[in-house]
Amino acid sequence: MFKKKLSVVMLASLGLFGCDWNDDDKKAVEEAVKESVTEEVVQPEGLNIQVELYNQVPALLTDDQKLEVSFSFDIDNSGTYEESEDFRMRVLFTNGEPSISFGEGFGSIKDKYSTLGYKFKVDSFGTARIERLNGKTVINVNVLPEPELAKKSESDTEVSIGMESGRPDPVLSGYLDKIEKAKASSLFNLGVGYNSDKLGEKNEDYLSDSGGTGFIQLSSNDISDSKDDYKGGFNYSDIERVTISFD
């Protein structure tokens, strides 16, 4: 979560409250100090992605409503997404609660909050949250530099990706290698999808015109997208702006 840092000019510590100062003078200085307080938003470590949508998703995502954000870096510079070569993560919001996963299929890693089936597990890849501002939805995702590893589970379907017998797990090593290479990648894509099982409707929007398999040139960390270029029966996924940073 983004932390807030307050910096205050402490005039009193400079010895300005001398014996010639009356109560009114002190009160005036105290008010001036309060007004000099500045608030700075400090981004957490790791990969930070903010997605601003043109519209607002439902105030409460229910069991049959899902919102998904997926983003990819083309680390092999092929121009198209390849599961074995590129870096992709997904954030799935169910009932408004997020779960984060890396990769796809058998080799995927999902955090313990995932609502999908999984083989490899970490405690947490990071955090994700949905906010609403001025009639629009803003999604903030923070991916940690290294995931918090899960403890070995008793369940046969849950396998830790932690270090065992002093040897690095190949899946974890692959993840760490790819996220490091993603920092230098100049090709990127992000998509947002909304799905309602009850209404039998879904819609999606991607930065790339090629959908989920293509990429755009990452010439800036602040990317704008056209309005009303989504596909489907809802406008909830219509992307307005995406901001990316590695800290």
C-alpha positions as CSV (number, residue, x, y, z in Angstrom):
1,M,0.0,0.0,0.0
2,F,1.2,3.5,-0.7
3,K,2.7,5.2,2.3
4,K,2.3,8.9,3.2
5,K,5.2,10.9,4.5
6,L,4.8,14.2,6.3
7,S,7.5,16.8,6.5
8,V,7.1,19.7,8.9
9,V,9.2,22.9,9.3
10,M,9.7,22.9,13.1
11,L,10.2,26.6,13.7
12,A,10.1,26.2,17.5
13,S,13.2,24.0,17.4
14,L,15.1,26.9,15.9
15,G,14.6,28.9,19.1
16,L,12.2,31.4,17.5
17,F,9.9,31.2,20.6
18,G,11.8,33.8,22.7
19,C,10.7,35.6,25.7
20,D,9.5,38.6,23.6
21,W,6.8,36.4,21.9
22,N,3.3,36.7,23.2
23,D,0.6,34.0,22.9
24,D,-0.9,35.5,19.7
25,D,2.6,35.4,18.1
26,K,3.1,31.8,19.0
27,K,-0.4,30.9,17.8
28,A,0.3,32.6,14.4
29,V,3.6,30.7,14.0
30,E,1.9,27.4,14.9
31,E,-0.8,28.0,12.2
32,A,1.9,28.8,9.7
33,V,3.7,25.5,10.6
34,K,0.5,23.6,10.0
35,E,0.0,25.2,6.6
36,S,3.6,24.3,5.7
37,V,3.0,20.5,6.2
38,T,3.4,18.8,2.8
39,E,2.2,15.3,1.9
40,E,4.3,13.1,-0.3
41,V,3.0,9.9,-1.8
42,V,5.8,7.3,-1.5
43,Q,5.4,4.3,-3.8
44,P,6.3,0.8,-2.4
45,E,9.2,-1.1,-3.6
46,G,8.8,-3.3,-6.7
47,L,6.7,-3.0,-9.8
48,N,3.9,-0.5,-9.5
49,I,1.1,-0.2,-12.1
50,Q,-1.9,2.1,-11.9
51,V,-4.8,1.7,-14.2
52,E,-7.4,4.5,-14.7
53,L,-10.7,3.5,-16.3
54,Y,-13.0,5.9,-18.1
55,N,-16.0,4.5,-16.2
56,Q,-16.8,3.0,-12.8
57,V,-17.2,-0.7,-12.1
58,P,-20.1,-1.7,-9.9
59,A,-19.6,-0.5,-6.3
60,L,-19.7,-4.1,-5.0
61,L,-18.4,-6.9,-7.2
62,T,-20.5,-10.0,-6.3
63,D,-19.8,-13.7,-6.7
64,D,-20.9,-13.7,-10.3
65,Q,-18.9,-10.6,-11.2
66,K,-15.2,-10.6,-11.9
67,L,-12.7,-7.9,-12.8
68,E,-9.3,-8.9,-14.2
69,V,-6.2,-6.9,-15.0
70,S,-3.4,-8.7,-16.9
71,F,-0.1,-7.1,-18.0
72,S,2.8,-8.4,-20.0
73,F,6.4,-7.4,-20.9
74,D,7.9,-8.8,-24.1
75,I,11.3,-9.7,-22.8
76,D,12.4,-11.7,-25.9
77,N,11.4,-8.8,-28.2
78,S,9.4,-11.1,-30.6
79,G,6.5,-8.7,-30.8
80,T,3.9,-11.3,-29.7
81,Y,3.2,-12.9,-26.4
82,E,4.9,-16.3,-25.8
83,E,4.2,-18.0,-22.5
84,S,7.6,-19.6,-22.2
85,E,9.6,-16.5,-23.1
86,D,7.7,-13.5,-21.8
87,F,6.6,-12.0,-18.4
88,R,2.9,-11.9,-17.6
89,M,0.9,-11.4,-14.4
90,R,-2.8,-11.3,-13.7
91,V,-4.9,-9.8,-10.9
92,L,-8.4,-11.2,-10.5
93,F,-10.9,-9.4,-8.3
94,T,-13.7,-11.5,-7.0
95,N,-16.1,-9.9,-4.5
96,G,-13.7,-7.0,-4.8
97,E,-10.9,-9.1,-3.3
98,P,-7.7,-9.6,-5.4
99,S,-5.6,-12.7,-6.2
100,I,-2.4,-12.4,-8.2
101,S,-0.8,-15.0,-10.5
102,F,2.2,-15.3,-12.7
103,G,2.3,-17.1,-16.0
104,E,-0.3,-19.5,-17.4
105,G,-1.2,-23.2,-17.4
106,F,0.9,-25.8,-15.6
107,G,3.8,-23.5,-14.9
108,S,1.8,-20.8,-13.3
109,I,2.3,-19.5,-9.8
110,K,-0.7,-18.2,-7.8
111,D,-0.8,-16.5,-4.4
112,K,-2.7,-18.1,-1.5
113,Y,-5.7,-15.8,-2.1
114,S,-6.3,-17.2,-5.6
115,T,-9.8,-18.3,-6.3
116,L,-8.5,-20.6,-9.1
117,G,-6.9,-24.0,-8.9
118,Y,-3.2,-23.9,-8.7
119,K,-0.1,-26.1,-8.3
120,F,2.6,-23.6,-7.1
121,K,1.9,-21.1,-4.4
122,V,3.3,-18.1,-2.7
123,D,1.9,-16.2,0.3
124,S,1.8,-13.0,-1.6
125,F,3.1,-11.5,-4.9
126,G,2.1,-8.1,-3.6
127,T,-1.1,-6.0,-3.3
128,A,-3.9,-4.8,-5.5
129,R,-6.9,-2.6,-4.8
130,I,-9.8,-0.9,-6.5
131,E,-10.6,2.8,-5.8
132,R,-13.3,5.1,-7.1
133,L,-12.6,8.7,-7.9
134,N,-14.9,11.3,-9.5
135,G,-17.1,8.6,-11.1
136,K,-14.2,6.6,-12.4
137,T,-12.4,3.4,-11.2
138,V,-8.7,3.4,-10.4
139,I,-6.8,0.1,-9.9
140,N,-3.4,0.1,-8.2
141,V,-1.1,-3.0,-8.3
142,N,2.2,-3.4,-6.5
143,V,4.3,-6.5,-7.2
144,L,7.0,-7.2,-4.7
145,P,10.7,-7.5,-5.9
146,E,10.6,-11.1,-4.6
147,P,7.3,-12.9,-3.6
148,E,6.8,-14.0,0.0
149,L,7.1,-17.7,0.0
150,A,4.4,-20.1,1.2
151,K,5.1,-22.7,3.8
152,K,4.8,-26.3,2.7
153,S,1.2,-27.3,2.7
154,E,-0.3,-30.7,3.8
155,S,-2.6,-30.6,0.8
156,D,-1.4,-32.5,-2.3
157,T,-2.6,-29.8,-4.6
158,E,-0.6,-27.1,-2.9
159,V,3.2,-27.1,-3.4
160,S,5.5,-24.5,-2.0
161,I,7.9,-22.8,-4.5
162,G,10.4,-22.2,-1.7
163,M,14.0,-23.4,-1.5
164,E,14.3,-27.1,-0.6
165,S,17.6,-28.9,0.1
166,G,19.5,-25.7,-0.5
167,R,18.6,-25.8,-4.2
168,P,16.6,-23.0,-5.9
169,D,13.2,-24.0,-7.2
170,P,13.3,-23.7,-11.1
171,V,9.8,-22.0,-11.2
172,L,10.8,-19.4,-8.7
173,S,14.2,-18.8,-10.4
174,G,12.4,-18.4,-13.7
175,Y,10.0,-15.9,-12.2
176,L,12.9,-13.8,-10.6
177,D,14.8,-13.9,-13.9
178,K,11.9,-12.7,-15.9
179,I,10.8,-9.8,-13.7
180,E,14.4,-8.6,-13.8
181,K,14.4,-8.7,-17.6
182,A,11.0,-7.0,-17.7
183,K,12.7,-3.8,-16.3
184,A,14.6,-3.4,-19.5
185,S,11.8,-4.3,-21.8
186,S,10.5,-1.7,-24.3
187,L,7.4,-3.6,-25.3
188,F,4.3,-3.8,-23.0
189,N,0.7,-4.6,-23.0
190,L,-2.1,-4.4,-20.4
191,G,-5.7,-5.5,-20.5
192,V,-8.8,-5.2,-18.4
193,G,-11.7,-7.6,-18.5
194,Y,-15.1,-7.5,-16.8
195,N,-17.3,-10.6,-16.6
196,S,-20.8,-11.2,-15.2
197,D,-21.9,-14.9,-15.1
198,K,-25.4,-14.0,-14.1
199,L,-26.0,-11.7,-17.0
200,G,-23.9,-13.8,-19.4
201,E,-22.0,-10.7,-20.5
202,K,-18.4,-9.7,-20.6
203,N,-16.2,-7.1,-22.0
204,E,-12.5,-6.3,-22.4
205,D,-10.1,-3.6,-23.5
206,Y,-6.3,-3.8,-24.2
207,L,-3.7,-1.2,-24.9
208,S,-2.6,-3.1,-27.9
209,D,-4.9,-3.3,-31.0
210,S,-3.9,-6.9,-31.3
211,G,-5.6,-7.8,-28.0
212,G,-3.9,-10.0,-25.4
213,T,-1.2,-11.3,-27.8
214,G,0.3,-8.1,-29.0
215,F,2.4,-5.3,-27.5
216,I,2.9,-1.5,-27.8
217,Q,6.2,0.4,-27.7
218,L,6.9,1.6,-24.2
219,S,8.2,5.0,-24.9
220,S,6.8,6.5,-21.8
221,N,5.8,5.3,-18.3
222,D,2.4,7.1,-18.8
223,I,0.3,5.6,-21.5
224,S,-3.1,6.8,-22.7
225,D,-5.8,4.7,-24.4
226,S,-8.7,5.7,-26.6
227,K,-12.2,5.9,-25.2
228,D,-15.0,3.5,-26.2
229,D,-12.5,1.1,-27.9
230,Y,-13.6,-1.8,-25.6
231,K,-15.3,-5.0,-26.8
232,G,-18.5,-6.5,-25.3
233,G,-21.7,-5.4,-23.6
234,F,-20.3,-3.3,-20.8
235,N,-18.1,-0.3,-20.7
236,Y,-16.5,-1.1,-17.2
237,S,-13.2,-2.2,-18.7
238,D,-12.5,0.8,-20.9
239,I,-8.9,1.9,-20.2
240,E,-8.1,5.6,-20.0
241,R,-4.5,5.7,-18.7
242,V,-1.8,3.3,-17.4
243,T,1.2,4.4,-15.3
244,I,4.1,2.0,-14.8
245,S,7.2,2.3,-12.5
246,F,9.9,0.0,-11.1
247,D,11.1,1.2,-7.7
